[in-house]
Amino acid sequence: MNDLQKIQIENYKPLREIVFGYLREAILEGKLEPGKRLMEMQLAENLGVSRTPVREAIRKLELEGLVVMVPRKGAYVADVSIKDMVEVLEIRAALEGLAASLAAERMTPKDVKALKVLADEFKKFHLEQNFKGMIEKDVEFHEKIFESTGNEKLYQMSQGLREQIYRFRVRYISEYNQSDNLVIEHDKILKAISKKDRKMAYNYGWEHIESLKNHMINTASSYE
């Protein structure tokens, strides 16, 4: 837990919410890895807070499925099973394909231009090997596609998988450094949407997530 730093206290937020948000982000970004034991006293000391908000934050993280409580052992960062990973990515692949297809039909020229800017920014961070920047722009690239469909139900479904996908995205980009593939795949999706080719956009959107799924399965030993 040496990567965790004392948090900045914001007067307008309850301390438990600040601690919860901080720990949640640390888990999603991989600073607190799957299987890591969360000890209240050590966390409280590292973050510069009392144990009470840490305890409350851990309980809330358990409700979100990011933490598991083991009887007589304590709290641990939830692991990611291969079954869970495959199921999430199978759903996301279908949603991604549908979103890209609808975006190809409904995106305005202004939206397409904004999507290209995000793809270019991702390339820039890729060249700089700025993993945090790449992750941020990858999220924004896909968010833009889902938002541009104009389908609120589809967007809400994508948001329901956001946390799980984020954990896979961080691991894929930073640990396995697959950003070369992502640059190519983003360009394919962007090209299909620009041409308003729904079929091509669907295929590239679906394949984009399938590539992530297949890579994760091939490196499954790192989750076990």
C-alpha positions in Angstrom: 0.0 0.0 0.0 3.0 2.3 -0.3 1.5 3.8 -3.4 -1.3 5.3 -1.4 -0.8 8.9 -0.2 -2.6 11.0 2.4 -5.8 12.3 0.9 -6.8 15.9 0.5 -9.8 16.7 2.7 -12.6 18.5 1.0 -14.9 20.4 3.5 -18.0 19.9 1.4 -17.8 16.1 1.4 -18.2 13.6 4.2 -14.9 12.0 5.1 -16.3 8.5 4.5 -17.2 9.5 0.9 -13.7 10.9 0.3 -12.1 7.8 1.6 -14.5 5.6 -0.4 -13.8 7.4 -3.6 -10.0 7.3 -3.1 -10.0 3.5 -2.3 -12.4 2.8 -5.2 -10.1 4.6 -7.6 -7.1 2.8 -6.2 -8.7 -0.6 -6.8 -9.9 0.3 -10.3 -6.5 1.6 -11.3 -4.7 -1.4 -9.9 -2.9 0.4 -7.1 -4.7 -2.0 -4.8 -4.4 -5.3 -6.6 -6.9 -8.2 -6.6 -6.3 -10.4 -3.5 -4.7 -7.6 -1.6 -5.7 -7.5 2.1 -7.2 -4.2 3.3 -6.1 -3.6 6.9 -8.1 -0.7 8.5 -5.3 0.5 10.7 -2.6 0.5 8.0 -5.0 2.2 5.5 -6.0 4.8 8.1 -2.3 5.6 8.8 -1.4 5.8 5.1 -4.3 8.1 4.3 -4.0 10.2 7.4 -7.6 9.5 8.7 -9.2 7.6 11.5 -10.3 4.0 11.2 -14.0 4.7 11.2 -14.3 6.3 7.6 -12.0 3.5 6.3 -14.3 0.8 7.8 -17.3 2.5 6.3 -15.6 2.8 2.9 -14.7 -0.9 2.9 -18.3 -1.9 3.7 -19.5 0.2 0.7 -16.8 -1.2 -1.5 -18.1 -4.7 -0.6 -21.6 -3.7 -1.7 -20.1 -2.7 -5.1 -18.4 -6.0 -5.4 -14.9 -4.5 -5.3 -14.1 -5.9 -1.9 -14.9 -9.3 -0.4 -15.0 -10.1 3.3 -13.4 -13.4 4.4 -14.6 -14.8 7.7 -11.9 -14.5 10.4 -9.5 -13.1 7.9 -10.7 -9.7 7.0 -11.3 -7.6 3.8 -9.6 -8.3 0.5 -9.7 -6.6 -2.9 -12.1 -8.8 -5.0 -10.4 -11.0 -7.5 -11.5 -11.2 -11.1 -12.5 -14.7 -12.1 -12.0 -15.9 -15.7 -15.8 -16.7 -15.9 -16.7 -13.2 -14.7 -14.3 -11.6 -17.1 -15.5 -13.5 -20.1 -19.2 -12.9 -19.3 -18.6 -9.1 -18.9 -16.6 -8.8 -22.1 -19.1 -10.9 -24.1 -21.8 -8.5 -23.1 -19.6 -5.4 -23.7 -18.6 -6.7 -27.2 -22.3 -6.9 -28.3 -23.0 -3.4 -26.8 -19.9 -2.0 -28.4 -20.8 -3.3 -31.8 -24.4 -2.0 -31.5 -23.2 1.4 -30.3 -20.7 1.8 -33.2 -23.3 0.8 -35.7 -25.9 3.3 -34.4 -23.2 6.0 -34.1 -22.3 5.4 -37.8 -25.9 6.3 -38.6 -26.5 9.1 -36.1 -23.3 10.9 -35.4 -23.1 14.5 -36.6 -20.1 15.8 -38.4 -19.2 17.7 -35.2 -19.3 14.5 -33.2 -17.2 12.7 -35.7 -14.6 15.5 -35.5 -14.7 15.3 -31.7 -14.1 11.5 -31.9 -11.1 12.0 -34.2 -9.6 14.4 -31.7 -9.9 11.8 -29.0 -8.3 9.2 -31.2 -5.5 11.6 -32.0 -5.0 12.4 -28.3 -4.8 8.7 -27.6 -2.1 8.3 -30.2 -0.2 11.2 -28.7 -0.2 9.6 -25.3 0.7 6.3 -26.8 3.8 7.8 -28.4 4.7 9.3 -25.0 4.0 6.0 -23.3 1.7 8.0 -21.0 -0.5 5.1 -19.7 -2.7 7.3 -17.5 -3.4 9.5 -20.5 -4.1 6.6 -22.8 -6.6 5.1 -20.3 -8.4 8.4 -19.9 -8.7 9.0 -23.7 -9.7 5.4 -24.3 -12.6 5.8 -21.9 -13.6 9.2 -23.5 -13.4 7.6 -27.0 -15.9 4.9 -26.2 -18.1 7.2 -24.1 -18.4 9.5 -27.1 -19.6 6.6 -29.3 -22.2 5.5 -26.8 -23.4 9.1 -26.1 -23.7 9.8 -29.9 -26.1 6.9 -30.4 -28.8 8.9 -28.7 -30.0 5.7 -27.1 -30.2 6.3 -23.3 -30.9 2.7 -22.4 -27.9 1.5 -24.3 -25.8 4.2 -22.6 -27.0 3.2 -19.2 -26.2 -0.5 -19.9 -22.7 0.4 -20.8 -22.3 2.4 -17.6 -23.4 -0.6 -15.6 -20.3 -2.4 -16.8 -18.0 0.6 -16.5 -16.1 -0.4 -13.4 -15.4 -4.0 -14.5 -14.3 -2.8 -18.0 -12.1 -0.1 -16.4 -10.2 -2.8 -14.5 -9.6 -4.8 -17.6 -8.7 -1.6 -19.6 -6.0 -0.6 -17.1 -4.5 -4.1 -17.1 -4.6 -4.3 -20.9 -3.0 -1.0 -21.6 -0.5 -0.6 -18.8 0.5 -4.1 -17.8 0.4 -5.8 -21.2 1.1 -2.7 -23.2 -1.4 -3.5 -26.0 -1.8 0.2 -27.0 -0.4 -0.5 -30.5 -3.4 -2.6 -31.2 -5.7 -0.1 -29.7 -4.5 2.7 -32.0 -5.2 0.6 -35.0 -8.6 -0.5 -33.7 -9.7 3.0 -32.9 -8.7 4.1 -36.4 -10.8 1.3 -37.9 -13.9 2.2 -35.8 -13.5 5.9 -36.6 -13.1 5.2 -40.3 -16.3 3.1 -40.4 -18.3 5.7 -38.5 -17.0 8.5 -40.7 -18.2 6.5 -43.8 -21.5 5.9 -42.1 -21.0 2.2 -42.7 -23.1 0.5 -40.0 -22.1 -3.1 -40.8 -18.4 -2.2 -40.8 -18.7 -0.2 -37.6 -20.5 -3.0 -35.9 -17.9 -5.5 -36.9 -14.9 -3.3 -35.8 -16.6 -2.3 -32.5 -17.3 -6.0 -31.7 -13.8 -7.1 -32.7 -12.3 -4.4 -30.6 -13.6 -5.9 -27.4 -13.1 -9.5 -28.6 -9.4 -8.7 -28.9 -9.4 -7.6 -25.3 -11.3 -10.7 -24.2 -9.0 -13.1 -26.1 -5.9 -11.5 -24.8 -7.2 -11.7 -21.2 -8.0 -15.4 -21.6 -4.6 -16.1 -23.0 -3.0 -14.4 -20.0 -5.5 -16.0 -17.5 -2.8 -17.3 -15.3 -2.2 -13.7 -14.0 -5.7 -13.7 -12.5 -5.3 -17.0 -10.7 
